[in-house]
């Protein structure tokens, strides 16, 4: 049985791609595939998909769409400074466990 790890990124987070063909590009996370440890990032890792004609696209053709990227190749962008950071967890004033940026200590919404 494989050990399940807690992912430090969530849907809606602003991340930067730190490795791979899309290195350097930034975007919001559209979807997180927890079982595969991958995420789909808006505007990053674009692949060409050949589509058959259908109701939505009567001519078919080649469509560019985002493919999943492994989460180890993504770094969260600090909401305060705009640079990449690691993610920590802390108890806030209300006693709730929240994610915080390690560089600035800023809470991640």
Protein Blocks (a to p, Z undefined) as FASTA:
>chain_A
ZZddddfbdehiacddfedjkgoiacddfbdcfknopacdehiaiacddddddfklmngp
addddddddfklpccddfklopacdddddddfkopacdddfklopacZZ
